[in-house]
Amino acid sequence: MMYQPARALELLRMGCGRPGAVFREGQEEAIRQVVSGNNRILVVQKTGWGKSFVYFIATKLLREAGMGPALLVSPLLALMRNQIAAASRMGIRAETINSDNQEQWSEVEQAVQHGRVDILLISPERLANERFLNEVLAAIADRVALVVIDEAHCISDWGHDFRPHYRLIERIVRTLPPNLRLLATTATREPR
């Protein structure tokens, strides 16, 4: 897919609410890489750099090009709430399935299956849930345009103490088609 720099900049400005905003060093290149389909990308940047802009802008550009939804694995409920608010400022239809909104799961699942969600935010525990895998993810798996793993350092040997289900992501990623876009983001790194 062709990257659209003017549209990406417009989305950045909408997302941060500043008409004169410009990309930080490396942001636009990361978005371009994701959108262009360079399949496996790791973005390691400090907190506050704007990693969420990378996946939200890429998601919006992919959806505008007629591609399927994105799936974002995120560990913190408070972070999910902030991310959904940021996504909506860019016109991105973001929903979440997590332990705080069980009464909405059915409604969200229907919206996802009918193409009314641009990005679905889920916890690593929900991703590992057999019902979610078999009934929700299986129904849209062939349409997912992008998988994002936020706080990717939790996959490492030491990070899984924080969220043990992150260890399962590695196995799930191995089953993904090799041409599926995969973006991992973190502000924390260690050699492994």
Contacts in CASP RR format, 6 or more apart in sequence:
PFRMAT RR
TARGET T0000
AUTHOR 0000-0000-0000
METHOD contacts of the structure
MODEL  1
MMYQPARALELLRMGCGRPGAVFREGQEEAIRQVVSGNNRILVVQKTGWG
KSFVYFIATKLLREAGMGPALLVSPLLALMRNQIAAASRMGIRAETINSD
NQEQWSEVEQAVQHGRVDILLISPERLANERFLNEVLAAIADRVALVVID
EAHCISDWGHDFRPHYRLIERIVRTLPPNLRLLATTATREPR
1 35 0 8 1.000
1 36 0 8 1.000
1 37 0 8 1.000
1 61 0 8 1.000
1 62 0 8 1.000
1 65 0 8 1.000
1 67 0 8 1.000
2 36 0 8 1.000
3 31 0 8 1.000
3 32 0 8 1.000
3 35 0 8 1.000
3 36 0 8 1.000
3 61 0 8 1.000
4 61 0 8 1.000
5 28 0 8 1.000
5 32 0 8 1.000
7 61 0 8 1.000
7 64 0 8 1.000
8 23 0 8 1.000
8 28 0 8 1.000
8 31 0 8 1.000
8 32 0 8 1.000
8 57 0 8 1.000
8 61 0 8 1.000
9 22 0 8 1.000
9 23 0 8 1.000
9 28 0 8 1.000
11 56 0 8 1.000
11 57 0 8 1.000
11 60 0 8 1.000
11 61 0 8 1.000
11 90 0 8 1.000
12 21 0 8 1.000
12 22 0 8 1.000
12 23 0 8 1.000
12 27 0 8 1.000
12 53 0 8 1.000
12 57 0 8 1.000
13 19 0 8 1.000
13 20 0 8 1.000
13 21 0 8 1.000
14 89 0 8 1.000
14 90 0 8 1.000
14 91 0 8 1.000
15 53 0 8 1.000
15 56 0 8 1.000
15 86 0 8 1.000
15 89 0 8 1.000
15 90 0 8 1.000
16 53 0 8 1.000
17 89 0 8 1.000
24 49 0 8 1.000
24 50 0 8 1.000
27 49 0 8 1.000
27 50 0 8 1.000
27 53 0 8 1.000
27 54 0 8 1.000
30 41 0 8 1.000
30 43 0 8 1.000
30 54 0 8 1.000
30 183 0 8 1.000
31 53 0 8 1.000
31 54 0 8 1.000
31 57 0 8 1.000
31 58 0 8 1.000
31 61 0 8 1.000
33 41 0 8 1.000
34 41 0 8 1.000
34 54 0 8 1.000
34 55 0 8 1.000
34 58 0 8 1.000
34 146 0 8 1.000
34 181 0 8 1.000
34 183 0 8 1.000
35 58 0 8 1.000
35 61 0 8 1.000
35 62 0 8 1.000
37 179 0 8 1.000
37 181 0 8 1.000
39 178 0 8 1.000
39 179 0 8 1.000
39 180 0 8 1.000
39 181 0 8 1.000
39 182 0 8 1.000
40 182 0 8 1.000
41 181 0 8 1.000
41 182 0 8 1.000
41 183 0 8 1.000
41 184 0 8 1.000
42 152 0 8 1.000
42 183 0 8 1.000
42 184 0 8 1.000
42 185 0 8 1.000
42 186 0 8 1.000
43 51 0 8 1.000
43 54 0 8 1.000
43 183 0 8 1.000
43 184 0 8 1.000
43 185 0 8 1.000
43 186 0 8 1.000
44 185 0 8 1.000
44 186 0 8 1.000
44 187 0 8 1.000
44 189 0 8 1.000
45 51 0 8 1.000
45 185 0 8 1.000
45 187 0 8 1.000
46 187 0 8 1.000
47 187 0 8 1.000
48 187 0 8 1.000
49 187 0 8 1.000
51 150 0 8 1.000
51 185 0 8 1.000
51 187 0 8 1.000
52 83 0 8 1.000
52 86 0 8 1.000
52 150 0 8 1.000
52 185 0 8 1.000
54 183 0 8 1.000
54 185 0 8 1.000
55 70 0 8 1.000
55 72 0 8 1.000
55 119 0 8 1.000
55 146 0 8 1.000
55 148 0 8 1.000
55 150 0 8 1.000
55 183 0 8 1.000
55 185 0 8 1.000
56 83 0 8 1.000
56 86 0 8 1.000
56 87 0 8 1.000
56 90 0 8 1.000
56 92 0 8 1.000
56 119 0 8 1.000
57 90 0 8 1.000
58 70 0 8 1.000
58 146 0 8 1.000
58 181 0 8 1.000
58 183 0 8 1.000
59 69 0 8 1.000
59 70 0 8 1.000
59 87 0 8 1.000
59 92 0 8 1.000
59 118 0 8 1.000
59 119 0 8 1.000
59 145 0 8 1.000
59 146 0 8 1.000
60 90 0 8 1.000
60 91 0 8 1.000
60 92 0 8 1.000
60 118 0 8 1.000
62 68 0 8 1.000
62 70 0 8 1.000
62 145 0 8 1.000
62 146 0 8 1.000
62 181 0 8 1.000
63 69 0 8 1.000
63 92 0 8 1.000
63 118 0 8 1.000
63 145 0 8 1.000
67 145 0 8 1.000
68 115 0 8 1.000
68 140 0 8 1.000
68 143 0 8 1.000
68 144 0 8 1.000
68 145 0 8 1.000
69 112 0 8 1.000
69 115 0 8 1.000
69 117 0 8 1.000
69 118 0 8 1.000
69 119 0 8 1.000
69 120 0 8 1.000
69 140 0 8 1.000
69 143 0 8 1.000
69 144 0 8 1.000
69 145 0 8 1.000
70 118 0 8 1.000
70 119 0 8 1.000
70 120 0 8 1.000
70 144 0 8 1.000
70 145 0 8 1.000
70 146 0 8 1.000
70 147 0 8 1.000
70 148 0 8 1.000
71 119 0 8 1.000
71 120 0 8 1.000
71 122 0 8 1.000
71 137 0 8 1.000
71 144 0 8 1.000
71 146 0 8 1.000
71 147 0 8 1.000
71 148 0 8 1.000
72 83 0 8 1.000
72 119 0 8 1.000
72 120 0 8 1.000
72 121 0 8 1.000
72 122 0 8 1.000
72 148 0 8 1.000
72 150 0 8 1.000
73 122 0 8 1.000
73 123 0 8 1.000
73 124 0 8 1.000
73 127 0 8 1.000
73 147 0 8 1.000
73 148 0 8 1.000
73 149 0 8 1.000
73 150 0 8 1.000
73 169 0 8 1.000
74 80 0 8 1.000
74 83 0 8 1.000
74 121 0 8 1.000
74 122 0 8 1.000
74 123 0 8 1.000
74 150 0 8 1.000
74 151 0 8 1.000
75 123 0 8 1.000
75 124 0 8 1.000
75 150 0 8 1.000
75 151 0 8 1.000
75 154 0 8 1.000
75 162 0 8 1.000
75 163 0 8 1.000
75 166 0 8 1.000
76 151 0 8 1.000
77 98 0 8 1.000
77 99 0 8 1.000
77 100 0 8 1.000
77 123 0 8 1.000
79 150 0 8 1.000
80 96 0 8 1.000
80 98 0 8 1.000
80 121 0 8 1.000
80 123 0 8 1.000
83 94 0 8 1.000
83 121 0 8 1.000
84 94 0 8 1.000
84 95 0 8 1.000
84 96 0 8 1.000
84 121 0 8 1.000
87 93 0 8 1.000
87 94 0 8 1.000
87 118 0 8 1.000
87 119 0 8 1.000
88 94 0 8 1.000
92 118 0 8 1.000
92 119 0 8 1.000
93 111 0 8 1.000
93 116 0 8 1.000
93 117 0 8 1.000
93 118 0 8 1.000
93 119 0 8 1.000
94 117 0 8 1.000
94 118 0 8 1.000
94 119 0 8 1.000
94 120 0 8 1.000
94 121 0 8 1.000
95 108 0 8 1.000
95 111 0 8 1.000
95 112 0 8 1.000
95 117 0 8 1.000
95 119 0 8 1.000
95 120 0 8 1.000
95 121 0 8 1.000
96 108 0 8 1.000
96 120 0 8 1.000
96 121 0 8 1.000
96 122 0 8 1.000
97 105 0 8 1.000
97 108 0 8 1.000
97 109 0 8 1.000
97 120 0 8 1.000
97 121 0 8 1.000
97 122 0 8 1.000
97 126 0 8 1.000
97 132 0 8 1.000
97 136 0 8 1.000
98 121 0 8 1.000
98 122 0 8 1.000
98 123 0 8 1.000
98 126 0 8 1.000
99 123 0 8 1.000
99 125 0 8 1.000
101 108 0 8 1.000
108 117 0 8 1.000
108 120 0 8 1.000
109 135 0 8 1.000
109 136 0 8 1.000
111 117 0 8 1.000
112 120 0 8 1.000
112 136 0 8 1.000
112 139 0 8 1.000
112 140 0 8 1.000
113 136 0 8 1.000
113 139 0 8 1.000
113 140 0 8 1.000
122 132 0 8 1.000
123 165 0 8 1.000
124 154 0 8 1.000
124 163 0 8 1.000
124 165 0 8 1.000
124 166 0 8 1.000
124 168 0 8 1.000
124 169 0 8 1.000
125 163 0 8 1.000
125 165 0 8 1.000
126 132 0 8 1.000
127 133 0 8 1.000
127 137 0 8 1.000
127 165 0 8 1.000
127 168 0 8 1.000
127 169 0 8 1.000
127 172 0 8 1.000
128 165 0 8 1.000
128 168 0 8 1.000
144 180 0 8 1.000
145 181 0 8 1.000
146 180 0 8 1.000
146 181 0 8 1.000
146 182 0 8 1.000
146 183 0 8 1.000
147 173 0 8 1.000
147 176 0 8 1.000
147 180 0 8 1.000
147 181 0 8 1.000
147 182 0 8 1.000
147 183 0 8 1.000
148 182 0 8 1.000
148 183 0 8 1.000
148 184 0 8 1.000
148 185 0 8 1.000
149 155 0 8 1.000
149 169 0 8 1.000
149 173 0 8 1.000
149 182 0 8 1.000
149 183 0 8 1.000
149 184 0 8 1.000
149 185 0 8 1.000
150 185 0 8 1.000
150 186 0 8 1.000
151 163 0 8 1.000
151 166 0 8 1.000
151 185 0 8 1.000
151 186 0 8 1.000
151 188 0 8 1.000
152 184 0 8 1.000
152 185 0 8 1.000
152 186 0 8 1.000
153 159 0 8 1.000
153 186 0 8 1.000
153 188 0 8 1.000
153 189 0 8 1.000
153 190 0 8 1.000
154 160 0 8 1.000
154 162 0 8 1.000
154 163 0 8 1.000
154 166 0 8 1.000
155 166 0 8 1.000
155 167 0 8 1.000
155 169 0 8 1.000
155 170 0 8 1.000
155 184 0 8 1.000
156 190 0 8 1.000
156 192 0 8 1.000
157 192 0 8 1.000
158 190 0 8 1.000
159 166 0 8 1.000
160 166 0 8 1.000
160 167 0 8 1.000
173 182 0 8 1.000
176 182 0 8 1.000
END
